[in-house]
């Protein structure tokens, strides 16, 4: 199965929304209005890129959205294959450029050969200084393997309007396909996921330090902090995930 079909099938994109437009590196750089450093980044890390589909009201039967701040009439779906060796920092910068480059919500599938496919989403608004660009308010990148199968199918998301659909996609993806509290917004889900990642990183580093620590009192202190972190992780998981999620009690094997 090709990368493009992966993206189409994961989201349940109808045939009428498919585009299949290849983006060259030169076109990407021009689209981004990129600095020299960003042009070099694009040239170095991007292997290929394609506009897989554009979700519009007439292709997905979902109304457009308009208010005083933004008008959302379509969602672009991009599929980008990266080079063999790309750092997390470079991937994040590229994702930021992708989301800023258009005055519309973007769904970006970032593929590293032999590694996870990462779904990049961003809550954005039109830039006041550059109407053809977006300003990012919150963003998230999630390995597709961390998201429950079929959870991102657009037929299952909020179809009130195009902007509501995208926001629900962000909310569901950030929660790994198992969103918890029904009142949780897309912003809440992104914040909780970021908090969870930060806590898990801190716990992992603390566990590693505790294993190497020879001072008994210091080890006791580290273990006490470890218990506090595990408790915080469980609370955040309880807010982010539904009780049906297999991840709700999992602290990443760091205990």
C-alpha positions in Angstrom: 0.0 0.0 0.0 1.4 3.4 -0.9 1.9 6.3 1.6 -0.8 8.3 -0.2 -3.4 5.5 0.2 -2.5 5.2 3.8 -3.4 8.9 4.4 -6.6 8.6 2.4 -7.8 5.5 4.1 -6.9 6.6 7.6 -9.1 9.7 7.2 -11.7 8.1 5.0 -11.2 10.7 2.3 -13.9 10.4 -0.5 -12.7 10.1 -4.1 -14.1 13.6 -4.9 -11.6 15.2 -2.5 -8.5 13.5 -3.8 -5.9 15.7 -5.5 -2.6 13.9 -5.9 -0.6 17.1 -6.6 3.2 16.7 -6.3 5.1 19.5 -4.6 8.7 20.1 -5.6 11.2 21.4 -3.1 11.4 24.6 -5.0 7.7 25.0 -4.9 7.7 24.2 -1.1 10.3 26.8 -0.4 8.3 29.4 -2.4 5.1 28.5 -0.8 6.6 28.9 2.7 8.2 32.3 1.8 11.1 30.7 3.7 14.3 32.2 5.0 17.6 30.9 3.7 18.0 28.6 6.7 14.5 27.2 6.1 15.2 26.7 2.4 18.3 24.7 3.3 16.2 22.7 5.8 13.6 21.9 3.2 16.2 20.9 0.7 18.0 18.7 3.2 15.1 16.9 5.0 12.3 16.6 2.4 12.5 13.6 0.0 9.1 14.1 -1.6 5.8 15.9 -0.9 2.3 15.7 -2.2 -1.1 17.4 -1.7 -3.1 14.2 -1.2 -6.5 15.8 -0.9 -8.4 18.9 -0.1 -11.6 18.6 2.0 -14.2 21.0 0.9 -17.9 21.4 1.8 -19.0 20.1 -1.6 -16.7 17.0 -1.3 -17.4 16.0 2.3 -20.9 17.5 2.8 -19.8 19.6 5.7 -20.7 23.4 5.9 -17.9 26.0 5.8 -17.2 28.1 8.9 -17.1 31.9 9.2 -16.7 34.3 12.0 -15.1 37.7 12.7 -11.6 36.0 13.1 -11.5 33.3 10.5 -13.1 31.7 7.4 -12.5 28.0 7.0 -13.7 26.5 3.8 -11.3 23.7 3.2 -8.6 21.5 4.9 -5.4 20.5 3.0 -4.0 17.0 3.5 -0.3 16.7 2.8 1.9 13.6 2.7 5.6 14.4 3.1 8.4 11.8 3.0 11.5 12.8 4.9 15.1 11.7 4.4 16.7 8.8 6.2 18.2 10.8 9.0 16.1 13.7 10.3 16.2 15.0 13.9 13.1 15.6 15.9 14.0 19.3 16.0 14.2 19.5 12.2 10.9 17.6 11.8 9.2 20.0 14.2 10.5 23.0 12.3 9.3 21.6 9.0 5.9 20.9 10.5 5.7 24.5 11.7 6.5 25.7 8.2 3.9 23.5 6.7 1.1 24.8 9.0 2.2 28.4 8.6 2.4 28.2 4.8 -1.3 28.3 4.1 -4.4 30.3 5.2 -6.2 27.1 6.1 -6.0 24.1 8.5 -3.4 21.5 7.4 -3.2 17.7 8.1 0.4 16.6 7.5 1.6 13.1 7.4 5.4 13.1 8.0 7.1 9.9 7.0 10.6 8.8 8.0 11.7 5.7 6.2 11.9 2.8 8.6 10.4 4.8 11.4 7.0 5.9 12.7 4.7 8.0 10.5 3.9 11.2 12.4 0.6 13.1 12.1 1.1 16.8 12.5 -1.9 19.1 13.3 -2.1 22.7 14.3 -4.8 25.0 15.6 -4.2 28.2 13.7 -5.7 31.5 12.6 -5.1 33.7 9.6 -2.0 35.9 10.0 -2.9 39.6 10.4 0.3 40.7 8.7 0.3 38.0 5.9 -3.3 37.0 4.9 -2.0 34.1 2.8 -0.3 32.6 5.9 -1.4 31.2 9.2 -0.4 32.0 12.8 -0.1 28.8 14.9 -1.8 28.9 18.3 -1.2 25.3 19.3 0.2 22.3 17.6 0.8 18.6 18.2 2.7 15.7 16.5 1.5 12.2 17.2 3.0 8.9 15.9 0.2 7.1 14.0 1.0 3.9 15.9 -0.2 5.8 19.1 -3.7 6.4 17.6 -6.5 3.8 17.7 -7.4 2.3 14.4 -10.2 4.1 12.5 -10.4 6.9 15.1 -9.5 9.6 12.6 -12.1 8.7 10.0 -13.9 12.0 9.1 -17.3 10.3 9.1 -16.8 9.8 12.9 -15.8 13.4 13.7 -17.8 16.5 14.5 -19.4 17.5 11.2 -21.1 20.8 12.3 -18.7 22.7 10.0 -15.3 22.4 8.5 -13.5 24.1 11.4 -15.4 22.0 14.0 -14.3 18.8 12.0 -10.6 19.9 12.1 -10.7 20.8 15.8 -12.3 17.4 16.6 -9.6 15.7 14.6 -7.0 17.5 16.7 -8.8 16.6 19.9 -9.2 12.9 19.0 -5.7 12.5 17.7 -4.1 14.2 20.7 -5.9 11.6 22.9 -4.7 8.7 20.8 -8.2 8.1 19.5 -9.6 7.7 23.0 -10.6 11.2 24.1 -11.8 11.4 27.7 -14.2 14.1 29.1 -16.7 15.1 26.5 -16.2 18.7 27.4 -12.5 18.5 26.6 -11.6 21.0 23.8 -8.9 20.6 21.1 -6.8 23.1 23.1 -7.3 21.0 26.3 -6.2 17.8 24.5 -3.1 19.4 23.1 -2.1 20.9 26.5 -2.7 17.6 28.3 -0.7 15.6 25.7 2.2 18.1 26.0 2.1 17.9 29.8 2.0 14.1 29.7 5.1 14.0 27.4 7.0 16.4 29.7 6.2 14.3 32.8 7.1 11.0 31.1 10.4 12.5 29.9 11.2 13.8 33.4 10.3 10.4 35.0 12.4 8.5 32.5 15.4 10.7 33.3 14.8 10.4 37.0 14.6 6.6 36.9 17.9 6.5 34.9 19.5 8.8 37.5 18.2 6.8 40.4 19.7 3.6 39.0 23.2 5.2 38.9 22.9 7.1 42.2 25.1 5.6 45.0 24.1 7.9 47.8 21.3 6.3 49.8 19.5 9.5 50.9 19.7 10.8 47.4 18.2 7.6 46.0 15.4 7.9 48.5 14.7 11.5 47.4 14.7 10.4 43.8 12.3 7.5 44.4 10.0 9.9 46.3 10.0 12.3 43.3 9.4 9.3 41.0 6.2 8.3 42.9 5.0 11.9 42.7 5.6 11.9 38.9 3.8 8.6 38.4 0.9 10.0 40.3 0.8 13.1 38.2 1.1 11.0 35.0 -1.9 8.9 36.0 -4.0 12.1 36.7 -3.1 13.6 33.4 -3.9 10.3 31.6 -7.2 10.2 33.4 -8.0 13.6 32.0 -6.8 13.0 28.5 -8.0 9.4 27.9 -11.3 7.7 28.3 -11.6 4.9 30.8 -11.7 2.5 27.8 -8.3 3.5 26.6 -5.5 0.8 27.0 -3.1 3.7 27.7 -4.9 5.2 30.8 -2.8 3.3 33.4 0.3 2.9 31.2 3.3 5.0 32.3 5.5 4.0 29.4 7.3 1.1 31.1 9.4 3.5 33.2 8.4 2.1 36.6 
